[in-house]
Amino acid sequence: MKHKTEKHPHRVMQMRAKLFASFAAFTVAAIVLLWGFQILFLDRFYYEVTKSRMVSAANEIAALYDNEDENFIGNVAGIGLNNELCISVFGADGRLVTTADIGGCMIHNVSDDMLNKLYQRALSKGGDYFHRAALSGFQNGTDGGFIGKNYSVRDRLLYASVKETSRGTLILLFDSAISPVNMIKGALMLQLMLVTVMLLLIAGFVANSLAKWLSRPIADVNRAAKQLTAGEYDVQFDGGGYREIVELSDTLNRTAEELQRTDKMQKELIANISHDLRTPLTMITGYCEMMRDIEGENTPENMQVVLDETARLTSLVNDLVELSKYQSGTQKVEIEHVDMDALLVEVVDRYRKLMAGKGYTFVYESVGARYADCDKKRILQVIYNLVNNAINYAGDDKTVMIRLCDAADGRLRVEVIDHGEGIDKENLPYIFDRYYKVDKVHKRAVTGTGLGLSIVKNILTAHGAPFGVTSEVGVGSTFYFEL
């Protein structure tokens, strides 16, 4: 059967378009941030960094002066050189202690009156004062004659700091050029324009490639999922690209396998039920016609055959109804305190009488009286079904063993053991499914309807009781449950 693999191809294109748009939006946002930080905020960053450098230099010089550093003058010069700062250090009496001149400094070329103004501003501001000078004057506050009319300053930062030390008051003046920021901006803008164009081209290519790479496995999984919904359970999900899709594909492959197995078992269930219904119906019809058409065939023996097949048919229908109740959740359990040892003794005695003369041996092993809270009627049904199953597959020795023993966590354990052919490990997980059969040829049960183990599973599940089976081919099987 062929299916249209792209019933709605525009949906895949929409998904790719959305992925592409998401990556494109991310790229544009990154470019905007890059322009913002490199151009709009560069001046502010440079200004704050210069201020921080001046404050650190002031603290370092004050510490050197307070500690009476022997090479104070040389160290101050080194601080100025390393930080690209012009420095003037004055004592409390206004006497110049030392300077560091890296060239083009304003504080070394202005009047003492201007320097005194910086000092006074620092005192009024609590000991620290910053001023930024430009062609239009100081940007932080206006003071027309502050630097004098003979000086044309493009862009410089002045800093005055008054430090109290153990040797007295120390007045520090700093001067740093910050005009290169404007030139750097121009260079950066040109570079960013080129980078933006290249980044947009590269990002477009990468976004388109990623959109295809991300959407392709999703589209493949979607196509395979459509085949799965159409009933093609042998479809294979080949997820690739990234881990999430690989894990999804593995999950869907397992789902497809389970659906395929369930579909196969459903077909087998219908075939097996039809077989088990048809056999007694055929026999009932045949014997009834024989007794009607042939004189002398209306005998008690023939009537008994009809009654036996009717009972088998009734038993099958009842089992199907009961199984349906458990699976729908309408069958409720009625809990009571049950002596399991006494119950098992009763069951074994019944089977010994029922199977007398047929060569079966029933062995019972017990650790003594053990009690469990359960639905006595339903657990009795579980035991009967397990024993019937053991009878069907008892093997040549026709021995069925029932054992009552202690389990973990204060539970008791009931085991039903046969010495038959055993079950392959690959079949063990499915042995409690409806009408599941190990061999490929449906075998009509010696006793029961073939639904016994499925009913066992549903009853024990309703009790919340652990159950299972261990088996070895050629040795036999042990079915168990715990209460």
Buried (B, 14 or more C-beta within 10 A) or exposed (E): EEEEEEEEEEEBEEBBEEBBEEBBEEBBEEBEEBBEEBBEEBBEEBBEEBBEBBBEBBEBBBEBBBEEBEEBBEBBBEBBEEBEBBBBBBBEEEEEBBBBBBEEBBBBBBEEEBBEBBBEBBEEEEBBBBBBBEEEBBEEEEEEEBBEEEBEBEBBBBBBBBBEBEEEEBBBBBBBBBEEBEEBBEEBEEEBEEBBEEBBEEBBEEBBEBBEEBBBBBBBBBBBBBBBEEEBBEBEBEBEBEEEBBEBBEEBBEBBEEBBBEEEBEEBBEEBBEEBBEBBEEBBEBBBEEBEEEEEEEEEEBEEBBEEBBEBBEBBEEBBEBBEEBBEEEBEBEEEEBBBBEBBBEBBEEBEEEBEEEEBEBEBEBEEEBEBEBBBEBBBBBBBBBBBBBBBBBBEEBBBBBBBBEBEEEBBBBBBBBBBBBBEEEBBEEBBBBBBBBEEEBEEBEBBBBBBBBBBBBBBEBBEBBBBBBBEEEEBBBBBBBB
